[in-house]
Amino acid sequence: MDLRTGTSFWQTLEPAAPSWPFAQGDLDCDVLILGGGISGALIGLMLARRGVSTILVDKRQPAVGSTSASTGLLQYEVDTPLSELIGKVGRERAVHAYRRGLLAIDELEAIVQEVDGQCCQFTRQNSFYFASDESDVRELEDEYECRKSHGFAVQLLRGPILHDLSSIPTPAAIHSTGNAQINPLAFTRKVLARAQHYGLRIFGDTEVINIEEEGTQTIARTATARITARATVNATGYEAHEMLRFKAGDLQSTYALVSEPLASRSGWPEGCLVWETARPYFYGRLTSDGRAMIGGEDTELAEDHAEPGLLGRKTAKLQQHWHKLFPDISFQTSHAWAGAFAETKDGLACIGQVPGKRRTFAALGYGGNGITFSAIAARLIVSLYVGEENPDAAVFGFER
């Protein structure tokens, strides 16, 4: 499966990637992780830090799949508004998911500090969630009241205050705190290096052809290796369905651009994270060197992004949307890319023991908050493996 099209902005910033060897011979470990993106890296770090013998394998080189195409927004707000999520999963679980997202961002910040990740470009950023048109205002107001009633730091902006703050032609917006942004590729490589320090064994260009549970073990076979483990974690992201053989979410394609450094930020409130009520939604963020990074224009199929000429057409539409929101900020595209994307029915990640399997777990951070979901997955997978209670299991598990 082709996970992305084009070269992402992060790939142009990073030096040559480390080249991990491929797995050979008979190998043994406690936990085998499939997938070396941000989810696999964080799970590997958490397990290795606990002294669990862990091997990580990736069919490519780690971090070069979907992780390198991420735009690096870290938000506690999932794609499903809290007021709507309550109707889908119940008040207790919905509020837990939102609060857990806030904590996950704190956890990611702590990991950045642990890995000495100045190159990770982690910064705290507020969020500006605006009504795409007048018909969305009532729902936006309901969302504001819902979040406020559960203790989230939000402010409803309307009228002169809103229009003095931003050029976005919207009747209402929610301003929220607690979010952040990051360079996902640099961060993942730093996490992998730190995890290796704790004993994680990492192999690239190692595709698992077959994996079976046999008694108290799982046996994974590649073209050159046989890996025996007590448990396996599938963190292969949008390719997970190929091995798990069930559908955890709907696969689509999404598109992203980054501009040349901006000469002005007129009308862009605080250079904050920007997103809207329409679905699929437009979103944007500011890079550490003063560029705008924007995305959206999702299409229905996972392979759409590889269609010749489609990325160019989506680039033009995203530019048009930008100029509608920020007419005084010139956007000259520097890089454009696209990739596979997935979402679940309730907007929450799928993390936990795979149905019908005793020794197989999966961490599928489907949705617009993949990186924060990865942080949640890392702690939850460790809890499940060592047998610790974790309230996240009921919220993000496959059988919820």
C-alpha positions in Angstrom: 0.0 0.0 0.0 1.3 3.5 -0.9 1.0 5.5 2.2 1.9 8.9 0.7 2.5 10.9 -2.5 5.1 13.7 -2.8 7.8 14.7 -0.4 6.7 16.2 2.9 8.2 19.3 4.4 9.7 17.4 7.3 11.7 15.2 5.0 13.5 18.2 3.5 14.5 19.4 7.0 15.9 16.1 8.3 19.4 14.9 7.7 19.9 11.4 6.2 17.8 8.9 8.1 19.6 6.2 10.1 19.7 2.9 8.3 18.5 0.1 10.5 19.6 -3.4 9.5 17.1 -6.1 8.5 16.3 -8.9 10.8 18.0 -12.3 10.3 17.9 -15.7 11.9 16.1 -16.8 15.0 15.2 -14.0 17.4 13.5 -14.0 20.8 11.8 -11.2 22.8 9.0 -10.5 25.2 7.2 -8.1 22.8 7.4 -7.7 19.0 6.2 -4.4 17.6 5.2 -4.2 14.0 5.6 -0.7 12.7 8.3 2.0 13.3 6.2 5.1 13.0 5.4 7.4 16.0 3.1 4.8 17.6 5.6 2.0 17.4 8.4 4.2 18.6 6.5 5.4 21.7 5.4 1.9 22.6 8.9 0.7 22.1 10.2 3.4 24.4 7.7 2.7 27.1 8.3 -1.0 27.1 12.1 -0.8 26.9 12.1 1.7 29.8 10.2 -0.9 31.9 12.9 -3.5 31.1 10.7 -5.5 28.7 12.8 -7.2 26.0 11.4 -5.7 22.8 12.0 -5.9 19.1 10.6 -3.4 16.6 10.4 -4.2 12.9 9.3 -2.0 9.9 8.7 -3.2 6.3 10.3 0.1 5.2 12.8 2.1 7.3 11.2 3.4 10.5 9.4 6.8 10.4 9.3 7.1 6.6 5.6 6.1 6.2 2.6 8.0 7.4 4.6 9.6 10.3 6.7 11.6 7.8 3.4 12.9 6.2 1.8 14.1 9.4 1.3 17.8 9.9 2.2 17.5 13.6 -0.9 19.1 15.2 -1.3 18.0 18.8 -4.9 18.6 19.9 -7.0 17.3 22.8 -10.1 17.9 20.7 -10.9 14.9 18.6 -12.6 15.1 15.2 -15.9 14.4 16.9 -17.1 17.4 19.0 -17.5 16.6 22.7 -21.2 17.3 22.6 -21.6 14.8 19.8 -19.2 12.3 21.2 -21.3 12.1 24.4 -24.2 11.0 22.3 -22.1 8.2 20.7 -20.2 6.8 23.7 -21.7 8.3 26.8 -20.8 11.3 29.0 -18.2 9.5 31.1 -16.2 8.0 28.3 -16.4 11.1 26.1 -15.2 13.5 28.7 -12.5 11.0 29.7 -11.3 10.9 26.0 -11.0 14.7 25.9 -9.3 15.0 29.3 -6.9 12.2 28.3 -6.0 14.1 25.2 -4.9 17.0 27.3 -2.8 14.7 29.5 -1.3 13.1 26.4 0.1 16.4 25.2 1.7 17.0 28.6 3.2 13.5 28.3 4.6 14.2 24.8 6.1 17.4 26.1 7.9 15.5 28.8 9.2 12.9 26.3 10.5 15.8 24.1 12.5 17.0 27.1 13.7 13.5 27.9 15.1 12.9 24.4 16.7 16.3 24.3 14.5 17.1 21.4 15.2 20.7 20.5 15.0 19.7 16.9 11.5 18.4 17.5 10.1 21.9 17.3 7.6 21.3 20.0 5.7 24.4 21.0 2.5 25.1 22.9 -0.2 26.6 20.7 -3.8 27.7 21.3 -6.6 26.5 19.0 -9.2 28.5 17.0 -12.2 26.3 16.0 -14.6 28.3 13.8 -18.0 27.9 12.3 -17.7 27.4 8.6 -21.0 29.2 8.1 -24.0 30.6 10.0 -25.9 27.3 10.0 -23.1 25.8 12.2 -23.3 28.5 14.9 -25.8 26.7 17.1 -23.8 23.5 17.2 -20.6 25.5 17.9 -22.3 27.3 20.8 -23.5 23.9 22.2 -19.9 22.6 21.9 -18.6 25.6 23.8 -21.2 25.2 26.6 -20.4 21.5 26.8 -16.7 21.9 27.1 -17.0 24.8 29.5 -19.3 22.8 31.8 -16.7 20.0 32.0 -13.9 22.3 33.0 -12.1 22.9 29.7 -10.4 26.2 29.1 -12.5 27.7 26.3 -13.7 31.1 25.2 -16.6 31.8 22.8 -15.7 34.6 20.3 -18.4 36.5 18.5 -19.1 40.0 17.0 -16.5 42.8 17.2 -14.1 41.0 19.4 -13.9 38.1 16.9 -13.5 40.3 13.9 -10.9 42.5 15.5 -8.9 39.3 16.3 -9.1 37.5 12.9 -9.8 38.0 9.2 -11.6 34.7 9.0 -15.2 35.3 7.8 -16.9 33.4 10.5 -19.9 34.3 12.8 -18.4 32.5 15.8 -15.3 30.6 17.0 -14.1 28.7 20.1 -10.7 29.6 21.4 -9.1 26.9 23.5 -5.8 26.3 25.3 -3.7 23.2 26.0 -2.7 22.2 22.5 0.6 22.1 20.8 2.5 21.2 17.6 5.6 19.3 16.7 8.0 18.0 13.9 6.7 14.4 13.9 9.6 13.0 11.9 12.4 14.4 14.0 10.5 13.5 17.2 10.0 9.8 16.1 13.7 9.5 15.3 14.7 10.9 18.6 12.3 8.5 20.4 13.7 5.5 18.5 17.2 6.5 19.5 16.2 6.9 23.1 14.4 3.6 23.1 17.4 1.9 21.6 19.5 3.3 24.5 17.1 1.4 26.9 17.6 -1.8 24.9 15.0 -1.7 22.1 16.2 -3.7 19.1 15.2 -2.0 15.8 15.1 -3.6 12.3 14.2 -1.9 9.0 13.3 -3.3 5.6 11.8 -6.3 7.5 8.3 -7.2 6.4 6.4 -9.8 8.5 4.9 -12.3 6.0 3.0 -14.4 8.6 2.3 -14.3 12.3 0.6 -17.0 14.4 -0.2 -17.5 18.0 1.1 -20.8 19.3 0.3 -21.5 22.9 2.1 -19.0 25.1 4.0 -17.5 22.1 3.5 -15.6 18.9 5.7 -16.6 15.9 6.4 -14.0 13.2 8.1 -15.0 10.0 9.9 -12.7 7.5 11.9 -13.6 4.5 15.0 -13.8 6.6 14.0 -14.2 10.2 11.8 -16.1 12.7 10.9 -14.0 15.7 9.4 -15.6 18.8 7.6 -13.3 21.3 5.3 -13.5 24.2 3.1 -10.9 22.6 2.8 -8.9 19.4 1.7 -5.2 19.0 0.5 -4.2 15.6 1.3 -0.5 15.1 1.3 -0.5 11.3 -1.3 2.3 11.1 -3.3 2.5 7.9 -1.8 -0.8 6.7 -3.0 -2.7 9.8 -6.1 -4.1 8.1 -3.9 -6.2 5.8 -2.7 -8.3 8.7 -5.5 -7.9 11.2 -8.1 -8.8 8.6 -10.9 -6.7 10.0 -12.0 -3.1 9.4 -11.3 -0.7 12.3 -12.0 2.4 10.3 -12.6 3.9 6.9 -9.5 4.6 4.8 -9.3 7.9 2.9 -6.8 10.3 1.4 -5.8 13.7 2.7 -3.7 16.5 1.3 -1.3 19.0 2.8 0.8 22.1 1.8 3.4 24.3 3.3 4.2 27.8 2.2 7.3 29.8 1.7 8.1 31.9 4.9 5.2 34.4 5.4 5.8 38.1 5.0 2.8 38.8 7.1 0.4 37.1 9.6 -2.3 39.7 9.4 -5.6 38.3 10.5 -4.2 35.0 11.8 -4.9 35.1 15.6 -1.7 34.2 17.5 -0.5 32.1 14.6 -2.6 29.4 16.4 -4.0 26.1 15.2 -7.0 26.7 13.0 -9.7 24.3 12.0 -13.4 24.5 11.1 -16.8 22.8 11.7 -17.2 21.6 8.1 -16.5 18.0 7.3 -14.0 17.3 5.8 -12.4 20.3 7.4 -9.7 22.7 6.5 -6.9 23.2 9.1 -3.7 25.1 9.5 -0.7 25.7 11.7 2.5 27.8 11.8 5.9 26.2 11.5 8.9 27.2 13.6 10.5 29.1 10.6 7.3 31.1 9.9 5.6 29.1 7.2 1.9 28.2 7.0 1.1 24.5 6.9 -2.4 23.7 5.8 -4.4 20.6 4.9 -7.8 19.0 4.2 -9.7 18.3 1.0 -10.1 14.6 2.0 -11.2 12.1 -0.6 -13.0 8.8 -0.1 -10.4 6.2 -1.0 -7.0 5.4 0.5 -5.3 5.2 -2.9 -6.8 8.5 -4.3 -3.8 10.5 -3.5 -1.7 8.5 -6.1 -4.0 9.6 -8.9 -2.0 11.6 -11.5 -2.8 15.3 -11.3 -5.0 15.1 -8.2 -2.4 16.5 -5.8 -2.0 19.6 -8.0 -5.8 20.1 -8.1 -6.1 19.7 -4.4 -3.2 22.2 -3.9 -5.1 24.8 -5.9 -8.2 24.3 -3.8 -6.4 24.5 -0.5 -4.7 27.7 -1.6 -8.1 29.2 -2.5 -9.5 28.2 0.9 -6.5 29.9 2.6 -7.0 33.2 0.7 -10.6 33.2 1.6 -9.7 33.0 5.3 -6.6 35.2 5.2 -6.8 37.6 2.2 -3.9 39.7 3.5 -1.5 36.8 3.8 0.2 35.7 0.6 0.5 31.9 0.4 3.2 30.6 -2.0 3.4 26.9 -1.9 6.8 25.4 -1.1 5.9 21.7 -0.7 2.8 19.6 -1.3 2.1 16.1 -0.4 -0.7 13.6 0.3 -1.3 10.4 2.0 -3.6 7.7 3.4 -5.8 8.7 6.4 -8.4 6.8 8.4 -11.2 7.6 10.8 -13.4 5.6 13.1 -17.2 5.9 13.6 -16.8 7.8 16.9 -13.5 9.6 16.1 -11.6 7.7 18.8 -8.5 5.6 18.3 -8.6 1.8 18.5 -6.1 0.5 21.1 -6.1 -2.8 22.9 -6.3 -6.5 22.6 -7.3 -7.6 19.1 -10.7 -9.4 19.1 -10.2 -13.2 19.0 -6.5 -13.0 19.8 -4.9 -13.7 23.2 -1.4 -12.4 22.6 -2.0 -9.7 19.9 -2.5 -6.1 20.6 -3.0 -3.2 18.2 -2.5 0.6 18.4 -4.4 2.3 15.6 -4.4 6.1 16.1 -7.1 6.7 13.5 -8.5 10.2 13.3 -7.1 13.7 13.2 -5.3 13.3 16.5 -2.9 10.5 15.6 0.0 11.6 17.6 -1.8 12.3 20.8 -3.5 8.9 20.3 -0.1 7.4 19.9 0.9 8.7 23.4 -2.2 7.2 24.9 -1.6 3.9 23.1 2.0 3.7 24.4 0.9 3.7 28.1 -2.2 1.6 27.5 -0.4 -1.2 25.6 2.2 -1.3 28.4 -0.6 -1.6 31.0 -2.3 -4.4 29.1 0.9 -6.3 28.7 2.0 -6.1 32.4 -1.5 -6.6 33.7 -2.1 -3.1 35.2 -5.5 -1.4 35.4 -5.9 1.4 33.0 -9.2 3.4 32.6 -8.3 4.1 29.0 -9.0 0.5 28.0 -12.8 0.9 28.2 -12.7 4.1 26.2 -10.3 3.1 23.3 -10.6 -0.7 23.3 -11.8 -2.5 20.1 -14.9 -3.9 21.9 -16.2 -0.6 23.2 
